[in-house]
Amino acid sequence: MQTFLDFEKPIAELEGKIEELRHLSDDGDINIAEEVGRLQTKVDRLLRSTYEKLTPAQKVQVARHPNRPHFSDYVDALIEDFTPLAGDRAFAEDRAIVGGMGRFRGRSVMLIGHEKGADTESRVRHNFGMAKPEGYRKAIRLMNLADRFNLPVVTFVDTAGAYPGVASEERGQAEAIARSVEVCLGLKTPIISIVIGEGGSGGAIAIAVADRVLMLEHAVYSVISPEGCAQILWKNAAQAAEAAAALRLTASDLKQLGVIDSVITEPMGGAHRFPEAAITRVGNAVEQALDGLRSLDGGALKARRREKFLDMGQKGLG
């Protein structure tokens, strides 16, 4: 069942009429097929005009859409022989971050990603994709394993942020995130990161310090959520739309700023409408990125990656 966002109401109304017509019999007074075709043309035109001029706040809504493909969907569609690896070998298993080895289009890779879950039960089980320290320590363990066996690392970012509970702070949330960033910078094997939905704060960057950072067209990536920013700056979360515009969190903005390397175009109407097509586009982009890094040895990869993020910091200061 399609879930419509508030700015999609005109589209929802037209698609509702199409569904009604498809359940009617052709009584001769109206050509059902012709009318459906006419309305579908209007839907397509309206979808295009709506999605070509989304505001940053609307992009946030699309990035959070419950029907967008999640990490598990990408694994099911793109990966053969996926073997999940659990636990941080120190405290516990954190299901907000899922990882394991598999084969991607003929090559062995290590996969790590935030998993939000697809229904109430799975969302609770995966803690809505918000990892605790043991989740990042699991990611560290898997990245080190990949480095040892010279496996490329592919990460999928989709989180509102690291889990902010008291227990997380007691177990060293900030240290775990910082160590994960450090390990990303030190890998001598290629690392590709894709922001597929929300890229929130340190919880996102912990697994996104990569040779190539890719981002879906309607995903968002920011140091803080628009609601959190609005609450801090204006003491009013209702000004989240204004904050979203100021944060420069869209893929086009971040490409212009040099924070990400490339934008993956989504099917018209967003990845939530056409998940299979979106997943295929992500797969093609990951394959191209991995091919581009194949000729570099470990030392060169590590040096280039470190310079990339150091230069980003210098540009920010300038």
C-alpha positions as CSV (number, residue, x, y, z in Angstrom):
1,M,0.0,0.0,0.0
2,Q,1.4,3.4,-1.1
3,T,1.9,6.0,1.6
4,F,1.5,9.5,0.4
5,L,3.3,12.5,1.8
6,D,1.4,15.7,2.5
7,F,2.7,17.5,-0.6
8,E,1.6,14.5,-2.7
9,K,-2.1,14.9,-2.0
10,P,-3.0,16.0,-5.6
11,I,-1.2,12.9,-6.9
12,A,-3.0,10.7,-4.3
13,E,-6.4,12.0,-5.5
14,L,-5.6,11.3,-9.1
15,E,-4.3,7.8,-8.4
16,G,-7.4,7.2,-6.3
17,K,-9.6,8.0,-9.3
18,I,-7.5,5.7,-11.4
19,E,-8.1,2.8,-8.9
20,E,-11.8,3.5,-8.9
21,L,-12.0,3.4,-12.7
22,R,-10.0,0.2,-12.9
23,H,-12.8,-1.5,-10.8
24,L,-15.6,-0.3,-13.0
25,S,-17.0,-2.1,-16.0
26,D,-17.0,-0.4,-19.4
27,D,-20.7,0.5,-19.9
28,G,-20.2,2.3,-23.2
29,D,-20.7,5.8,-21.9
30,I,-17.1,6.1,-21.0
31,N,-14.0,4.4,-22.3
32,I,-12.3,3.2,-19.1
33,A,-8.9,2.4,-20.7
34,E,-8.8,5.8,-22.4
35,E,-9.8,7.7,-19.2
36,V,-7.2,5.7,-17.1
37,G,-4.5,6.6,-19.7
38,R,-5.5,10.3,-19.6
39,L,-5.3,10.4,-15.8
40,Q,-2.1,8.4,-15.7
41,T,-0.5,11.0,-18.0
42,K,-1.6,13.7,-15.6
43,V,-0.1,11.8,-12.7
44,D,3.2,11.4,-14.5
45,R,3.3,15.1,-15.3
46,L,2.4,16.1,-11.8
47,L,5.0,13.7,-10.3
48,R,7.6,15.2,-12.5
49,S,6.7,18.8,-11.7
50,T,6.5,18.1,-8.0
51,Y,9.7,16.2,-7.6
52,E,11.8,18.6,-9.8
53,K,11.2,21.4,-7.3
54,L,11.2,19.7,-3.9
55,T,12.2,22.0,-1.0
56,P,14.8,20.8,1.5
57,A,12.1,20.1,4.0
58,Q,10.2,18.0,1.5
59,K,13.4,16.1,0.7
60,V,13.6,15.3,4.4
61,Q,10.1,13.8,4.2
62,V,11.0,11.7,1.2
63,A,14.3,10.5,2.8
64,R,12.3,9.3,5.8
65,H,9.5,7.6,3.7
66,P,8.8,4.2,5.3
67,N,8.6,2.6,1.8
68,R,12.1,3.6,0.7
69,P,14.4,0.5,0.3
70,H,16.3,-0.3,3.4
71,F,19.7,-2.0,3.8
72,S,18.1,-5.5,3.9
73,D,16.4,-4.8,0.5
74,Y,19.7,-3.9,-1.1
75,V,21.3,-7.0,0.3
76,D,18.5,-9.2,-1.0
77,A,18.6,-7.7,-4.4
78,L,22.3,-7.2,-5.0
79,I,24.2,-9.7,-2.9
80,E,24.7,-13.4,-3.3
81,D,25.7,-15.7,-0.4
82,F,25.3,-13.0,2.2
83,T,26.7,-14.3,5.6
84,P,25.7,-12.0,8.5
85,L,28.3,-11.5,11.2
86,A,27.0,-10.5,14.6
87,G,28.4,-9.0,17.8
88,D,31.2,-6.6,18.8
89,R,33.1,-9.3,20.8
90,A,32.9,-7.0,23.8
91,F,29.4,-6.4,25.0
92,A,26.4,-7.3,22.7
93,E,24.9,-7.6,19.3
94,D,23.3,-4.4,18.0
95,R,20.7,-5.0,15.3
96,A,20.6,-1.3,14.3
97,I,23.8,-2.0,12.3
98,V,23.9,-5.1,10.2
99,G,27.0,-6.5,8.6
100,G,28.5,-9.5,6.8
101,M,30.3,-10.9,3.8
102,G,28.8,-11.6,0.4
103,R,29.3,-11.5,-3.3
104,F,28.5,-8.4,-5.3
105,R,28.5,-9.0,-9.1
106,G,31.3,-11.5,-8.9
107,R,33.5,-10.0,-6.2
108,S,33.6,-10.7,-2.5
109,V,32.8,-7.6,-0.3
110,M,32.1,-6.7,3.3
111,L,28.8,-5.0,3.7
112,I,27.8,-2.8,6.7
113,G,24.6,-0.8,7.0
114,H,22.0,0.8,9.2
115,E,18.8,-1.1,9.2
116,K,15.6,0.8,10.2
117,G,13.1,-2.1,9.8
118,A,10.0,-2.3,7.6
119,D,7.2,-2.7,10.2
120,T,6.6,-2.0,13.8
121,E,8.1,-5.3,15.1
122,S,11.2,-5.0,13.0
123,R,11.6,-1.3,13.7
124,V,11.7,-2.0,17.4
125,R,14.1,-4.9,16.9
126,H,16.5,-2.7,14.9
127,N,15.9,0.3,17.2
128,F,14.8,2.4,14.2
129,G,18.4,2.2,12.8
130,M,19.9,4.2,15.8
131,A,23.0,2.3,16.9
132,K,24.5,2.0,20.3
133,P,28.3,1.8,20.9
134,E,28.3,-1.9,20.4
135,G,26.9,-1.3,16.9
136,Y,29.8,0.9,15.9
137,R,32.3,-1.5,17.6
138,K,30.8,-4.3,15.5
139,A,31.4,-2.2,12.4
140,I,35.0,-1.6,13.5
141,R,35.5,-5.4,13.9
142,L,34.1,-6.1,10.4
143,M,36.1,-3.3,8.7
144,N,39.3,-4.7,10.3
145,L,38.4,-8.2,9.2
146,A,37.8,-6.8,5.6
147,D,41.2,-5.1,5.7
148,R,42.9,-8.3,6.9
149,F,41.5,-10.3,3.9
150,N,41.6,-7.4,1.4
151,L,37.9,-7.2,0.9
152,P,36.3,-3.9,-0.3
153,V,33.9,-2.4,2.2
154,V,30.5,-1.1,1.1
155,T,28.4,0.8,3.7
156,F,24.8,1.9,3.5
157,V,23.9,4.9,5.6
158,D,20.3,5.3,6.8
159,T,19.9,6.6,10.4
160,A,18.5,9.6,12.2
161,G,21.6,9.4,14.4
162,A,23.3,7.4,17.0
163,Y,21.1,6.3,19.9
164,P,21.2,9.1,22.5
165,G,20.2,7.0,25.6
166,V,22.0,7.2,28.9
167,A,23.3,3.6,28.6
168,S,24.9,4.5,25.3
169,E,26.8,7.3,26.9
170,E,27.8,5.1,29.8
171,R,29.3,2.6,27.3
172,G,31.2,5.3,25.4
173,Q,29.1,6.3,22.4
174,A,31.4,9.2,21.3
175,E,34.6,7.1,21.6
176,A,33.0,4.3,19.5
177,I,32.0,6.7,16.8
178,A,35.5,8.4,16.8
179,R,37.2,5.0,16.6
180,S,35.0,3.9,13.7
181,V,36.0,7.1,11.8
182,E,39.6,6.4,12.6
183,V,39.4,2.8,11.3
184,C,37.6,4.0,8.1
185,L,40.6,6.4,7.5
186,G,43.1,3.7,8.1
187,L,41.8,1.0,5.8
188,K,44.0,-0.2,3.0
189,T,41.1,-1.7,1.1
190,P,38.5,0.3,-0.9
191,I,35.5,1.7,1.0
192,I,32.4,2.9,-0.7
193,S,29.6,4.6,1.2
194,I,26.0,5.3,0.0
195,V,23.6,7.5,1.8
196,I,20.3,5.8,1.0
197,G,17.9,7.7,3.3
198,E,18.8,9.8,6.3
199,G,22.4,10.5,7.1
200,G,22.2,11.9,10.6
201,S,25.1,13.3,12.6
202,G,28.0,11.2,13.9
203,G,25.8,8.1,13.7
204,A,26.0,8.4,9.9
205,I,29.6,9.6,9.4
206,A,30.9,6.8,11.6
207,I,30.6,4.4,8.6
208,A,30.7,7.0,5.8
209,V,34.4,8.1,5.8
210,A,35.0,6.5,2.4
211,D,37.0,6.7,-0.8
212,R,33.7,7.4,-2.6
213,V,30.7,8.8,-0.9
214,L,27.5,8.4,-3.0
215,M,24.1,9.7,-2.2
216,L,20.6,9.0,-3.5
217,E,19.0,12.1,-5.1
218,H,16.3,12.5,-2.4
219,A,18.4,11.4,0.6
220,V,19.6,13.9,3.2
221,Y,22.9,14.1,5.1
222,S,23.5,16.5,8.0
223,V,25.2,17.2,11.3
224,I,21.8,17.5,13.0
225,S,18.2,16.9,12.2
226,P,16.2,20.0,11.1
227,E,14.0,19.6,14.2
228,G,17.0,19.5,16.5
229,C,18.5,22.5,14.8
230,A,15.3,24.5,15.0
231,Q,14.9,23.6,18.7
232,I,18.5,24.8,19.4
233,L,18.4,28.0,17.3
234,W,14.8,29.1,17.7
235,K,13.6,27.1,20.7
236,N,10.8,25.9,18.3
237,A,10.9,22.6,16.4
238,A,8.1,24.0,14.2
239,Q,10.7,26.0,12.3
240,A,12.3,22.8,11.0
241,A,11.6,23.7,7.4
242,E,13.6,26.9,7.8
243,A,16.4,24.9,9.5
244,A,16.4,22.3,6.6
245,A,17.0,25.0,4.1
246,A,19.9,26.5,6.2
247,L,21.6,23.2,6.8
248,R,22.3,22.5,3.1
249,L,21.5,18.9,3.6
250,T,20.3,17.9,0.1
251,A,22.4,15.8,-2.3
252,S,22.8,18.6,-4.8
253,D,24.0,21.0,-2.0
254,L,26.5,18.5,-0.6
255,K,27.8,17.7,-4.1
256,Q,28.4,21.4,-4.6
257,L,30.1,21.7,-1.2
258,G,32.4,18.7,-2.0
259,V,31.1,16.6,1.0
260,I,29.9,13.8,-1.3
261,D,31.4,12.6,-4.6
262,S,28.3,11.8,-6.7
263,V,24.5,11.8,-6.7
264,I,22.5,8.8,-7.8
265,T,19.4,9.9,-9.7
266,E,16.2,8.3,-8.3
267,P,13.3,7.1,-10.4
268,M,10.7,9.9,-10.9
269,G,8.6,10.0,-7.8
270,G,11.4,8.7,-5.5
271,A,12.9,5.4,-4.5
272,H,9.8,4.5,-2.4
273,R,7.7,4.4,-5.6
274,F,10.1,2.3,-7.7
275,P,12.4,0.5,-5.2
276,E,13.7,-2.1,-7.7
277,A,14.8,0.6,-10.2
278,A,16.5,2.6,-7.4
279,I,18.3,-0.5,-6.1
280,T,19.6,-1.3,-9.6
281,R,20.9,2.3,-10.0
282,V,22.7,2.0,-6.6
283,G,24.2,-1.3,-7.7
284,N,25.5,0.2,-10.9
285,A,27.0,3.2,-9.1
286,V,28.7,1.0,-6.5
287,E,30.2,-1.2,-9.3
288,Q,31.5,1.8,-11.1
289,A,33.0,3.2,-8.0
290,L,34.8,-0.1,-7.1
291,D,36.1,-0.4,-10.6
292,G,37.6,3.1,-10.4
293,L,39.5,2.2,-7.3
294,R,40.7,-1.3,-8.4
295,S,44.1,-0.1,-9.7
296,L,45.2,1.6,-6.5
297,D,47.3,-0.2,-3.9
298,G,46.5,-0.1,-0.1
299,G,48.9,2.7,0.7
300,A,47.7,4.9,-2.0
301,L,44.1,4.4,-1.1
302,K,44.7,5.2,2.6
303,A,46.7,8.3,1.7
304,R,44.2,9.6,-0.8
305,R,41.3,9.1,1.6
306,R,43.0,10.9,4.4
307,E,43.9,13.8,2.1
308,K,40.4,14.0,0.9
309,F,38.9,14.6,4.3
310,L,41.7,16.8,5.5
311,D,41.2,19.0,2.4
312,M,37.4,19.1,3.2
313,G,38.2,20.4,6.6
314,Q,40.6,23.1,5.2
315,K,37.9,24.2,2.7
316,G,35.4,24.5,5.6
317,L,37.9,26.7,7.5
318,G,38.5,28.9,4.5
